[in-house]
Amino acid sequence: MSYPILFLWSTPRSLSTAFLRMMLERGDFFVVHEPLSSIVSQGFATIGDERVESEAGLVELLREKSRNSAVFVKEVTDSRYGLIDDPAFPHLATHTFLLRHPEQSIASHHAMKPEVNRDEIGYEHLLDVFDTVRVARAEVPVVIEAERLLADPGTVVRDYCLRTGIAFLPSAMTWTPDDRREWSRTAPWHRDAAGSSGFTVIPKTYRTTVHNDPRLAAFHAHHLPFYERLRAHAVPAAGQSVGAGSR
């Protein structure tokens, strides 16, 4: 028997860690935090108590884990991963996408990493993953918007569960604030998620933004078309399952 593998792809600073926190609270998924990003940044990823040092090794381990449990992988697109070019990649999992407006994500990313470069913002890479999956699977992957998730978390998560074929668990919508082992490598980036108890709006202002910094404005101009192409696929109403539960 094989259990489903479910990916959530997003750009950095897009509420994806809070979504992962909800998936941890469910208790019915083996949850993996940014393994591809870890391999790029430090040469390996820690998956549970195991270490993998290549994308091929990661795929093998995810498949192994899915023999015993459903698997949820949260990944960010601050890099372009070679795995995307593997013809088997789109069929490894059900791939879903979380999207936040670049005006906010760019300012937040810069606040955490002032030396961030244009490609690390990630929308171009995110669209690349989306289009690769869409074409190979001949279906439109699920795209949810961070802004709607904050505004109406119950509706958005229920819809996400319906579309991916997993149960909606209301009890997982709130949790006890804590700093999780799963994101220990990048813990400073996840202070808001660690201090949260649900999907809540945390008002923030940034000194440097796309409106007052020419470099960030150029990043925004570059990535906005990719964001808009992805946002065109964010469907606000529930529809047919995309099949994670039937894998």
Backbone hydrogen bonds, N-H to C=O, Kabsch-Sander energy under -0.5 kcal/mol:
donor,donor_aa,acceptor,acceptor_aa,energy
3,Y,66,S,-3.4
6,L,71,V,-3.1
7,F,94,T,-2.8
8,L,73,V,-2.8
9,W,96,T,-2.8
10,S,75,E,-1.7
11,T,98,L,-0.5
19,F,15,L,-1.6
20,L,16,S,-2.3
21,R,17,T,-2.3
22,M,18,A,-1.8
23,M,19,F,-2.0
24,L,20,L,-2.3
25,E,21,R,-1.9
26,R,22,M,-1.4
27,G,23,M,-0.9
30,F,70,A,-3.3
31,V,29,F,-0.7
32,V,72,F,-3.0
34,E,32,V,-0.7
34,E,74,K,-3.3
38,S,34,E,-1.8
39,I,35,P,-2.1
40,V,36,L,-2.1
41,S,37,S,-2.5
42,Q,38,S,-2.8
43,G,38,S,-0.6
43,G,39,I,-1.3
44,F,38,S,-0.8
45,A,52,V,-2.8
47,I,45,A,-0.6
47,I,50,E,-3.2
48,G,46,T,-0.6
50,E,47,I,-2.2
52,V,45,A,-2.6
58,L,54,S,-2.0
59,V,55,E,-2.4
60,E,56,A,-2.2
61,L,57,G,-2.1
62,L,58,L,-2.8
63,R,59,V,-2.3
64,E,60,E,-2.0
65,K,61,L,-2.8
66,S,62,L,-2.0
67,R,64,E,-1.2
68,N,65,K,-1.6
69,S,65,K,-1.4
70,A,28,D,-0.6
71,V,4,P,-2.6
72,F,30,F,-2.6
73,V,6,L,-2.8
74,K,32,V,-2.6
75,E,8,L,-2.8
75,E,73,V,-0.5
77,T,10,S,-1.5
81,Y,79,S,-0.6
84,I,81,Y,-1.6
85,D,82,G,-1.9
86,D,83,L,-1.7
89,F,86,D,-2.1
91,H,88,A,-1.0
92,L,89,F,-1.9
93,A,89,F,-0.5
94,T,5,I,-2.6
95,H,93,A,-0.6
96,T,7,F,-2.1
96,T,94,T,-0.5
97,F,142,V,-2.3
98,L,9,W,-2.7
99,L,144,I,-2.7
104,Q,101,H,-0.9
105,S,101,H,-1.8
106,I,102,P,-2.7
107,A,103,E,-1.2
108,S,104,Q,-2.4
109,H,105,S,-2.6
110,H,106,I,-2.6
111,A,107,A,-1.9
112,M,108,S,-1.5
113,K,109,H,-2.6
116,V,113,K,-2.2
121,I,117,N,-0.7
121,I,118,R,-1.2
122,G,119,D,-1.1
126,L,122,G,-2.4
127,L,123,Y,-2.4
128,D,124,E,-1.7
129,V,125,H,-2.2
130,F,126,L,-2.5
131,D,127,L,-3.1
132,T,128,D,-2.2
133,V,129,V,-2.4
134,R,130,F,-2.9
135,V,131,D,-2.5
136,A,132,T,-1.9
137,R,133,V,-2.5
138,A,134,R,-0.9
139,E,134,R,-1.0
142,V,95,H,-0.5
144,I,97,F,-2.9
146,A,99,L,-3.3
149,L,145,E,-2.3
150,L,146,A,-2.2
151,A,147,E,-1.9
152,D,148,R,-2.8
156,V,152,D,-2.2
157,V,153,P,-2.8
158,R,154,G,-2.2
159,D,155,T,-2.3
160,Y,156,V,-2.5
161,C,157,V,-2.6
162,L,158,R,-2.3
163,R,159,D,-2.6
164,T,160,Y,-1.9
165,G,161,C,-1.0
165,G,162,L,-0.6
166,I,161,C,-2.0
169,L,167,A,-0.6
172,A,169,L,-2.0
173,M,170,P,-1.8
174,T,171,S,-0.7
175,W,197,S,-1.6
178,D,194,A,-0.7
180,R,178,D,-0.7
183,W,180,R,-0.9
184,S,181,R,-1.9
186,T,183,W,-0.8
187,A,184,S,-1.2
189,W,186,T,-1.8
190,H,187,A,-2.0
191,R,188,P,-0.7
194,A,190,H,-2.6
195,G,191,R,-2.0
196,S,192,D,-0.5
196,S,193,A,-0.9
199,F,173,M,-0.5
200,T,198,G,-1.4
209,T,207,R,-0.5
212,N,209,T,-0.7
213,D,209,T,-1.1
217,A,213,D,-2.5
218,A,214,P,-1.9
219,F,215,R,-1.8
220,H,216,L,-2.5
221,A,217,A,-2.4
222,H,218,A,-2.0
223,H,219,F,-2.4
224,L,220,H,-2.4
227,Y,223,H,-2.3
228,E,224,L,-2.7
229,R,225,P,-1.9
230,L,226,F,-1.9
231,R,227,Y,-3.0
232,A,228,E,-1.4
233,H,230,L,-2.0
234,A,231,R,-1.8
235,V,233,H,-1.0
242,V,163,R,-6.3
245,G,164,T,-0.9
246,S,243,G,-1.0
247,R,244,A,-1.3
